[in-house]
Amino acid sequence: MASRTFGKGLRAASKANIPVQATARRTFVSALAVRPVSATLSKAALTRAVQQQTRGVKTIDFAGSKETVYEREDWPREKLLEYFQNDTLALIGYGSQGHGQGLNLRDNGLNVIIGVRKNGASWKEAVQDGWIPGTNLFDVDEAISKGTIVMNLLSDAAQSETWPAIKPQLTKGKTLYFSHGFSPVFKDLTKVDVPTDIDVILVAPKGSGRTVRTLFREGRGINSSIAVYQDVTGKAEEKAVALGVAVGSGYLYKTTFEKEVYSDLYGERGCLMGGIHGMFLAQYEVLRERGHSPSEAFNETVEEATQSLYPLIGANGMDWMYAACSTTARRGAIDWSSKFKDTLKPVFNELYDSVRDGTETKRSLEFNSQPDYREKYEQEMKQIRELEIWRAGKAVRSLRPENQ
Ligand SMILES: NC(=O)c1ccc[n+]([C@@H]2O[C@H](COP(=O)([O-])OP(=O)(O)OC[C@H]3O[C@@H](n4cnc5c(N)ncnc54)[C@H](OP(=O)(O)O)[C@@H]3O)[C@@H](O)[C@H]2O)c1
C-alpha cells in the first residue's frame, strides 16, 4: 500500500510542484514547507519510486534484497474469467475479509458463493450486500459442497472449531485457500491438518477487509502476501496469484505460511496496534500527570501523529521526516529514538517468542472460541472507549472541518 500511495503522491506533487506540507495540519514540521517534493528526494530515492511504478517488473530490489513481486496488470479481468471459468469459489465466513474479498470477486464477474451460518450476524450482512439465499448465499456446508475453491475466511478460532465438519468435504481436486497462515501452521493447537491431496494456498491482504474493498473501488489494489502450503497440481502458486488479483490485490509478495503468520501476529501486537496503543497511553498519561490539559495531551500524542506526521512518514520515509522537521525536533527525536529502540527491543523479542511458540495462538483460540466472545470484547471496547484519552480524542475530532 505504501509504495502505491507514495508513487501516486510523488507523481501528483512533482507534477504540480506542490510541497507535501501543503496538506499537513498543525505540526512542528517546517523545513520543507516551501520546498517541492522532487527537490527533497535523492536521485536514488526517485529512481526507486519510479521502478516501483514500472509495469511488468517481477524482481524488485528491496534495500539490497531481491524479491519476486506479482502485479495485477498481468491478470486482466478477461484472463481471470477464463482462468476460473470452471470454478466455483466458495467463500466461507463474511467478516471483514469475507465482505471485502467477496464483493470484489463478485464485481470481477467470478462465480463466487458465500457460506455462513444461517441467521447469524454475517448472514444478515451478506443479504444486505445483495447476496441471495439459495442462489449465491448458503450455509457453510452447502457452500463447501458446491465449491471447487474453498476460501476459508471464518475467524481463526472458528476455522479450528469447524474443521472436523469441513475436512471431509475437501475432496481431491478442490483447493483450500486461507488469508492467514494461522490454522495450518499451528496445527498442533488448531487441529487443522489439511488433506494431503489438495492444493493449499494463501492470499493475505495487508490491511482490513474494508480497505481491500475501498482500494478496489478506487481502482487501486491492496498489497497482499501470497504463499503455498501444499502444491499437488503444480499450479498452486499461479492459482494464488490469480486469486490474489481477483480479490483485489495490486501487488503480491511471495512468502511462506509460517513467515506470514509469525510476522502478522507479531506486527498487529506491536507497531500496528498493541505497541502503538501502549505508547500513546504512556505518553498521554505522563502529560496528564504533569499538569497538561486533555486536549494538549491528545493533540501532542495522537492528533499530530495521525493527522500530520505518520502520513508523511508513510509517504516519504523516516529520513525525510527527520530532514523535514525543525532542527530542535530533529536533534531530540534522533537522540531519543535509540533509547526507545533499546528499551523496546527486548519486549519485541519476547513478543516474537510468544508468537513462535504458539502462546499467542493458544490465547486467541481460547478466548475467541467462547460463545460469548463478542460480548466480552464489547466490554473491553467499552473500557477503551471510556478512557480519557479517547474521550478527549472524540472532542478533538469533532472540531475537524469535515466533522462540523
Ligand atoms: N480482519 C483483517 O483485517 C484481516 C486481514 C488479513 C487477514 N485476515 C484473516 O482473514 C480471516 C477472516 O478474518 P475476518 O477478520 O474477516 O473475520 P472474523 O471477524 O475473524 O470472522 C468472522 C466470521 O467468522 C464466522 N464465525 C465465527 N464463529 C463461527 C462459528 N463458530 N461457526 C461458523 N462461523 C463462525 C462469523 O460468522 P457469524 O457472523 O455468524 O458469527 C463471521 O462470518 C482470518 O483468517 C483472519 O486472520 C483478517
The ligand as an SDF file (V2000), in Angstrom:
LIG
                    3D

 48 52  0  0  0  0  0  0  0  0999 V2000
   -9.6150   -8.5670    9.5440 N   0  0  0  0  0  0  0  0  0  0  0  0
   -8.4650   -8.3600    8.9480 C   0  0  0  0  0  0  0  0  0  0  0  0
   -8.0200   -7.2140    8.8570 O   0  0  0  0  0  0  0  0  0  0  0  0
   -7.6770   -9.4830    8.3140 C   0  0  0  0  0  0  0  0  0  0  0  0
   -6.5980   -9.1640    7.4950 C   0  0  0  0  0  0  0  0  0  0  0  0
   -5.9220  -10.1850    6.8530 C   0  0  0  0  0  0  0  0  0  0  0  0
   -6.2970  -11.4980    7.0790 C   0  0  0  0  0  0  0  0  0  0  0  0
   -7.3200  -11.8090    7.9240 N   0  0  0  0  0  0  0  0  0  0  0  0
   -7.7200  -13.2100    8.0980 C   0  0  0  0  0  0  0  0  0  0  0  0
   -8.9100  -13.4350    7.3820 O   0  0  0  0  0  0  0  0  0  0  0  0
   -9.6950  -14.4470    8.0290 C   0  0  0  0  0  0  0  0  0  0  0  0
  -11.0620  -13.8900    8.3480 C   0  0  0  0  0  0  0  0  0  0  0  0
  -10.9350  -12.7960    9.2350 O   0  0  0  0  0  0  0  0  0  0  0  0
  -12.0470  -11.6630    9.3630 P   0  0  0  0  0  0  0  0  0  0  0  0
  -11.4700  -10.5860   10.2140 O   0  0  0  0  0  0  0  0  0  0  0  0
  -12.5980  -11.3420    8.0360 O   0  0  0  0  0  0  0  0  0  0  0  0
  -13.2370  -12.3920   10.0870 O   0  0  0  0  0  0  0  0  0  0  0  0
  -13.5800  -12.5610   11.6360 P   0  0  0  0  0  0  0  0  0  0  0  0
  -14.2940  -11.3360   12.0720 O   0  0  0  0  0  0  0  0  0  0  0  0
  -12.4180  -13.0100   12.3980 O   0  0  0  0  0  0  0  0  0  0  0  0
  -14.5930  -13.7920   11.4680 O   0  0  0  0  0  0  0  0  0  0  0  0
  -15.9030  -13.5790   11.1600 C   0  0  0  0  0  0  0  0  0  0  0  0
  -16.6160  -14.7570   10.5250 C   0  0  0  0  0  0  0  0  0  0  0  0
  -16.4520  -15.9770   11.2480 O   0  0  0  0  0  0  0  0  0  0  0  0
  -17.7640  -16.5150   11.4740 C   0  0  0  0  0  0  0  0  0  0  0  0
  -17.7910  -17.3610   12.6670 N   0  0  0  0  0  0  0  0  0  0  0  0
  -17.3290  -17.0750   13.9010 C   0  0  0  0  0  0  0  0  0  0  0  0
  -17.5050  -18.1330   14.7180 N   0  0  0  0  0  0  0  0  0  0  0  0
  -18.1340  -19.0960   13.9560 C   0  0  0  0  0  0  0  0  0  0  0  0
  -18.5570  -20.4250   14.1890 C   0  0  0  0  0  0  0  0  0  0  0  0
  -18.3790  -20.9910   15.3820 N   0  0  0  0  0  0  0  0  0  0  0  0
  -19.1390  -21.1120   13.1710 N   0  0  0  0  0  0  0  0  0  0  0  0
  -19.2980  -20.5510   11.9470 C   0  0  0  0  0  0  0  0  0  0  0  0
  -18.9010  -19.3050   11.6640 N   0  0  0  0  0  0  0  0  0  0  0  0
  -18.3170  -18.5910   12.6440 C   0  0  0  0  0  0  0  0  0  0  0  0
  -18.6570  -15.2740   11.6400 C   0  0  0  0  0  0  0  0  0  0  0  0
  -19.9900  -15.6220   11.4000 O   0  0  0  0  0  0  0  0  0  0  0  0
  -21.1920  -15.0770   12.3400 P   0  0  0  0  0  0  0  0  0  0  0  0
  -21.4400  -13.6570   11.9350 O   0  0  0  0  0  0  0  0  0  0  0  0
  -22.2940  -15.9810   12.0040 O   0  0  0  0  0  0  0  0  0  0  0  0
  -20.6990  -15.1570   13.7530 O   0  0  0  0  0  0  0  0  0  0  0  0
  -18.0730  -14.3900   10.5410 C   0  0  0  0  0  0  0  0  0  0  0  0
  -18.6310  -14.6830    9.2830 O   0  0  0  0  0  0  0  0  0  0  0  0
   -8.8920  -14.8460    9.2760 C   0  0  0  0  0  0  0  0  0  0  0  0
   -8.0990  -15.9430    8.9560 O   0  0  0  0  0  0  0  0  0  0  0  0
   -8.0360  -13.6170    9.5320 C   0  0  0  0  0  0  0  0  0  0  0  0
   -6.8670  -13.8900   10.2780 O   0  0  0  0  0  0  0  0  0  0  0  0
   -8.0450  -10.8220    8.5260 C   0  0  0  0  0  0  0  0  0  0  0  0
  1  2  1  0
  2  3  2  0
  2  4  1  0
  4  5  1  0
  4 48  2  0
  5  6  2  0
  6  7  1  0
  7  8  2  0
  8  9  1  0
  8 48  1  0
  9 10  1  0
  9 46  1  0
 10 11  1  0
 11 12  1  0
 11 44  1  0
 12 13  1  0
 13 14  1  0
 14 15  2  0
 14 16  1  0
 14 17  1  0
 17 18  1  0
 18 19  2  0
 18 20  1  0
 18 21  1  0
 21 22  1  0
 22 23  1  0
 23 24  1  0
 23 42  1  0
 24 25  1  0
 25 26  1  0
 25 36  1  0
 26 27  1  0
 26 35  1  0
 27 28  2  0
 28 29  1  0
 29 30  1  0
 29 35  2  0
 30 31  1  0
 30 32  2  0
 32 33  1  0
 33 34  2  0
 34 35  1  0
 36 37  1  0
 36 42  1  0
 37 38  1  0
 38 39  2  0
 38 40  1  0
 38 41  1  0
 42 43  1  0
 44 45  1  0
 44 46  1  0
 46 47  1  0
M  CHG  2   8   1  16  -1
M  END
$$$$
